[in-house]
Amino acid sequence: MLKKIQALFAPRDLTVGKPMSGIAMFAIPLLIGNLAQQMYNTVDAIVVGQYVGDAALGAVGLGGAVLNLILVLFMGISTGATIVVSQYFGAKDRERLSNAVGTTIMLTIISGIFMSIVGMLLSRPLLKLLGTSDAMIGLATDYLVIIMLGLVGNGLYNILSGVMRGLGDSTSPLIYLLVACGLNIVLDLLFVVAFGMTTEGVAWATIIAQGVSAVLCVLKLRKMTHILDLNRKTLRMDKAIVQRVVKLGVPAGLTQMIFALSNILVQSLTTSLGDNVVTACTAIMRVDGFAMMPNFTFGIAATTFAGQNVGARRWDRVKQGAKATLILAVGTATVLVVGILLFGKNLMQVFTSTPEIVDLGVSMMRLLAVGYIAFAVTQTLQGIMRGCGETVVPMWISIIVTVIIRMPLAYLWAHLTKSAAWPNGNPTCLYGSLLTAWVSGCLLTTLFYIKGKWRKRTKKALTEPTNENDINELEETIQPA
């Protein structure tokens, strides 16, 4: 029994064994962890919605939209680090693996300090730019400025958990996240219910909990001496590693930035529809966060699986992993869609008891639900491509579906549905346009996955005689032209 428990916390080598079982065992703790992470913002929303009011609930939602824009740098670093670490791990290159982890930690700390300063300065101006109402601007600013103070902890947990996943360990990040989530809930209730604080209370609770999870991740990596070395020698900015992480991570970061910017622009449309719509959207996005987590989880699992097998030069397993991950992702998404359709009203009532807001939220959630299945396919196939070093194609697909399809469609839909009841447009424009973008993204991703030149480049790299320990040469070969 002890050996089984120890094996659960050990790095998982995804280059051997059955792909389906390996991906499932890797993804299950990752999925639970991602769902637990979503609890941070969800608990914040529930506490302020039930104990402070609808205005505070809307304010937390507006703050989250701005925060996502600020965090795109971390998202890029995390993606690049996961790919590099998984490939070095698959190639069994201890020295470069150690340097990659140490460089990632230093890069996260430096960028986190920079983003904290920028974020605090831009918080209120960005909220004003969104057209935030007078009833919400103060609450949203208080929440956002405090959250910015904790960006280093936020970044370290998210990026180092990505590093551990690249090593095949998805269980340790889960345990640390569950600890932090429990602490967050206790502190939320303490600060808001006991001490009478508002949005600033849930913000302090969040950054304290995230700081704890970050420290636990660092301590775990220091103990993994059988795989890597984490000491003063490796805790430095290795120029070559930084360039590689940036090269692989920038397209992914730009992809997230595009999503964040589109949400900011659509958020401006949302605020024009009234405070009830803003509050309903905040609750919907909390439910959406849970529904999207399996899709992101299987996308990360696909990236890690492909990355390790690229490093080990096993193209046959990359294809097997893609099929297995698709089955798991689509099956999970289908179950969640059924749950949303059946229990949408109950989910909305967790956040607010205002009938108008509940009814509005239920109608929009049902409109959006089926899109989660399409997004499951998108995340899985793009995850495989990223793990093989192809990060540019997913970026361009995101630009197309977000900039060319979603945003223009949302504003056009709003214009065409103006009425006496909705003078600035019907709220269905927000999620009808998003559903259209998700389906379009699924079709484009599938087309590029099947027909894209990246497959030939990757397979060629894995079949030509090369030095199997030279991961640098392999990465350069599989990079898109």
N, C-alpha and C positions, 0 to 999 in steps of 0.2 A: 504493500500500500504506500509506504514512504517513497519507494522508487517511482511509483506512478505519479505521486504529487510532485516530486522533483522534476519529472519529465514534463509535466504540464507547464512549469516555469522555465524550462530550458529552451534555448533557441531551436527553432524547427527547420531542418534541412528539407526544403521543398523540391530538391533535385532527385529525390528517391521516393519510392512508394507509389501508391495509387493517387493520381491527381485529385480525384473527387474527395476522398477521405482526408487527404492532406490539406486541401483548401478549406474544407468544412471545419476541421479541427483548428485551423489557423483563424478562420473567420468568426467562429462562434464567440470566443472571448473578445475579439475586436468589435463585433456587433454589439455585445452587451456593454462594452466600454463606450462605444459611440452613443448608444442610447442613454447611458448614464451621464455622458458629457452634456447631452442635450438637456438633462435635468437642471443644469446650472441656470440657464435662461428661463426654463419652464417654471421652476420653483420661484424664481424672482417674479415672473409674471403672475403666478397664482397668488403669492403673498401680497403683492401690491394691489392686485385686482380685487382681492377679497377684503383686505384690511385698510387700504388707502383710498381706492376708488378707480373709476374708469379712466380718468385723466392720467393718473400715474401709470396705469397699464399701457395706455397709448404712448406715454413718454418713454417707457422702457423699450417699446417696439421701435420707436424712432431712433433711440440711441443705438440699438442693435444694427440698424441699417447703416449708420455712419461708421460704427465699429468695424463692420465687415470690409468697408473700403480701406480703412487704416491697416487691417491685418493681411492685405494681399501679399505684402513682402514676406511675411512668415509662411504663408501658404506656398509661395514659390520655393523658399529655402527648404521647406519640409519635403516637397515633391522631389526636388533635386537630390537632397540628402538620402531619401529612401531608395531612389534608383541607384545611386553610387554605392551606398552601403550594401544593398542586396546583391549587386554585381560583384563587388569585392568579396563578399561572404561566399557567394557561389563559386568564385575562383580560388577560394582558400588563401587569399593574400592578406596575411595578418598585419604587415607593416602599413600598407595603404589603407586597410580597414581602420586601424588605430588612428592614423592621421586624419582620415575622413571624419571620424566621430569627434576628435578633439577640435578640429577646425569648425565643425558644425556648431559646437557649443560656444566657441568664441564669437563666431559670426552672429549667432542668435543674441548673445548678450549685447554686443555692440549695436546691432540694428534695433534691438528692443529699446535701448536707452534713447536712441535717435527718434524712433517712432513715438515714444512716450511724450517727448517734448513737442514734436509736431502735432500729435493728436490733441494734447491739451490746448494748444494755441488755436487749433482749427475747429474744436468741438462746437462752440456756440455759432460761429459764422456758417458752418455747414448746416446746422439745424435751422438757422434763419433762411438760408438758401432754399431749404425744403419747404418753406412756408409754414413752419410749425406755429401753431396757435399760441396766443398769450397764456392760455390755461396750461399748456404743456411745456413751453420753452424752458422755464426754470427747472422743472423736475427732470427734464431730459438732459439738460446741461450738467446738473449735479451728478446724475448717474454716469454720464459719459466721461467727465473729467476724472472721476475717481477710478473708473475702469482703466483709463489710460495709464494711471500710475502703476498698474499691475501688468503691463504688457510684457515685461521680461519674464515673469513667472508664466504667463499665458503662453508666450512663444516657446520657452524652454520645455514645458510639458508637451505641447503639440508637436514640436519638432523632434524631441528626444523619444517620444513614443513612436514617431515615424521611424526613427533610427532603429529602435528595438524591433519594430515590425519588419524592417529590412533584414534584421538578423533572424527572423522567424519567430520572435517572442511577442505574441499578442496578449499573453495572459498577465504579465507583470503590469503593463500599462492599465489593464482593466482593474486590477486590485487597487492600484494607487488612485485611480479615478473614482472608484467606489468609496474609498476613504475620504477623498476630497468632496465628493457629492454629499455624503452624510454630514460632513462638517459644514458644508454650505447651507444645508437645510436647517441645521441647528442654529447657525449664526443668523440666517434670514429671520427666523422666528424671534430670536433674541433681540436683534437690532430693531426690527419693525414692530413686533407685537409688544415686547417687554419694554423697550426703550423709546418707542413712539417715533422712530425715524421713518422717512419715506423712501424715495428712490435711492438716496445716498446709503441707506442701510443695506439694501440688497447688493449694491455695488461693492461696499467694503467686504461683505460676506463672500462675494465671488472672488475677489483678488486674493484674499487670505487663503481660501481653499485652493485656488490655482497655484499659489506659491508653495503650499505643502506638497502638492502633486509633483511640482517641478523638482523639488529637493529630493523626493523619493526616486525619481527617474535618474538623477545624477548619481545617487548612492548605488543604485542597481548596476549602472554601467561600470562603476568603479570596481564592483565585485566580479565582473565577467572576465577575470584574468585568463581563463582558459581559451578565450576567443580573441581578446584585444587588450591593448595597454592604454590606460587612461591616466596620464601623469603630467608633470610639468613639461616633459619633452613633447608630448603629443597635443597638449592644450595650447595650440598656437595657430596662427593664420597661415596655413600652407597655400601658397599662391596657386599652385596647380590644382589643388583640390577645390579652392574657392571658385576658380574659373570653370571647373567641370560642374560643380553644383549649380552655379549661376547659368551656365549654358543649358543644362537640362531643366532647371527650375524656372527660368524667366518665362518661357512660353506658358507653363502651367500657372505662374503668378499672374501673367497678363490675362489668361483665361478667367481667373478669379476676379481680377480687377474689372474686366468687362462685365461680369455678372454683377459685381458690386455697384459699378457706375450705372448699369441699367436699372438696378433696384433703387438707386438714389433718384434717378430721373422718373421712374415709375412712382416712387414714394412722393415726389412732388405732385404728380397727378392724384395720388391717393389723398393727400392732405386737402386738395381742392374739392374733394367729394364730401368732406365733413368729418368731424371728430368721431362720430359713430362708426364710420367706415374705417378710420385709422385704428380704432380700438378693436374692431372685428378682425382686421388684417393682422394685428398683433397676435391675437389668439390663434388665428389660422396658421400663421407662420410657426407658432410653437408646435402645433400638431404636425405641420408640414416638416418640421425639423426631425421629428420622430419617424415620420414616414420615409424621409429621404435617407436616414442613416443606414439602412440596409444597402441601399444603392451605392452610397459612398464606401461602405464597408467592403462590398464585393469588388468595387473598383480598386481599392487599396490592395486587397488580397490578390487580384489579378496582376497588379503592378509588381508586387513582391514575388509572386510565383514566376512571372515572366522574367524578372530581373535576375533571380537566382539561376534559372535555367539558361539564360543567355550567358551568364558568367561561366556556367558549367558546360556550355556548348551543346545543349539538348533541345534542338528545335522541335523534335517530335513531341516532347513534353509540353512545350509552349502551346501547341495546337490542342493537345488533350486538355490542358488547363483552361483554355478559352471555352471549350464546350462544357466542361464541368461547372465553371463559374456561371455561365449563362443559365444553366438549369437551376442552380441554387438561387441566383438573383431574381429571375423572373418568377419562380415559384413563391419566394418570400414576398415580393411586391404584390402578387395577386392576392395573397392572404390579407395583406394590409389594406388593399383597396376594398375588399369585402368588409373589413372591420370599419373603415371610415364611412362607407355607405350605410351600414347598419347602425352605427353608434355615433354619428357625427354630432347630433344634438347633445348627447351626454358629454362629449368631449368639450364642446363650447361652453357648457354650463359649469365646467370646472373653473373657468377663468372669469366669467361674469354671469350675473343673473338678470341682466337687462334684456327683456324679451326681444326688442328690436335688433339688438346686436347679435343675439343668439341666432335668430332666424336668418339674418343676413349672412352670418358666418357659415351656417349649415348649407345654404344654397350655393355659396361659392366653393366650399370644400367638395361638394358633390360634383361640381363642374370640373374641378382640378384632378379628382381622384384617379381616373384612368391613365393620366399622364405618367404616373409613377412606374407603370409597367414599361412604357417606352423609355423612360429614363434609366431603368435597370439595364436595358440592352446597351444604351449609350455608355454608361459608366463602365460596364464590364469590358466592352471592346476597346474603349479608349484607355482603360487600365492596362490591357495587354500591350497596346501600342507603346504606351509610356514606358513600361518595363523593358521593352526592346530598344528604347532610346528615341522613339518617335514622339516628340512632344509638340511639334509644330502643327501637324494636321488637326489635333484636337483644338488647338488655339484658333485656327482659322474657322473651324466649324462653329465654335462658340461666337466668334465675331459675326458670322453670317446669321445664325439663328437669333442672336440677341440684338445686334445693331440694325440689321436689315429687316428682320421679321418681327421680333417681339415689340420693340419700342414704337416703331411707326404704327403697327397694328393696334396697340393699346390706345394711343391718342386718336387714331382714326375711329376706332370702335366707340370711344367716349364721345367723340363729336357726333357720330351718327345716332347715338342713343340718348341725346339730350331730350329732356321732357320736363313737364311741370314738377313732377316728383323728384327728378334728378337733373337740375339745371346744368350741371357740369358733366353729365354723362352717367350711364348706368354702371354700377360697380363691377358687373360681369366683364367689363373691358379689361380689368386687372388680371383675372385668372383665365379668361378665354384666350387672351393673347399668349399667356404663359404656356397653356396647354398646347397651342399651335406650335410654339417654339420647341417644346420638348419632342413632339412627334416629328417635326422637321429635322431636329438634331439626331434623332434615332435613325431616320432614313439616310441622312448624309453620312453618319458614322458607319452604318452597315455597308454602304456603298464603298467608302474609302477602305474599310477593313478588308473587303473582299477583293477589290480591284487595285488597291494602292500599291505603289512601287516599294513601300517600306518592307513588305513581306519578302520580296526578292532580295533586297539589300541585306536583311537580317539573316535569311537562310544562307546566302552566299558567305557571309561572315562566319557562320557557324560550321560550314563544311570545308572551307579552304584551310590548308595546313598552316597553322600559325603557332606561336608560343602561347600555350593555354594560360600561362600565368600573367601574360601581358594584357591586362584588361584595358589599358589605355588604347592600344591598337584596335582592340575589338570595338570600343566605344566610337572611335573615329570612323570605323568602317560602317557601322550601322546608323550613323547620324544621317538625317534626311539632307538631300542636296539643297 
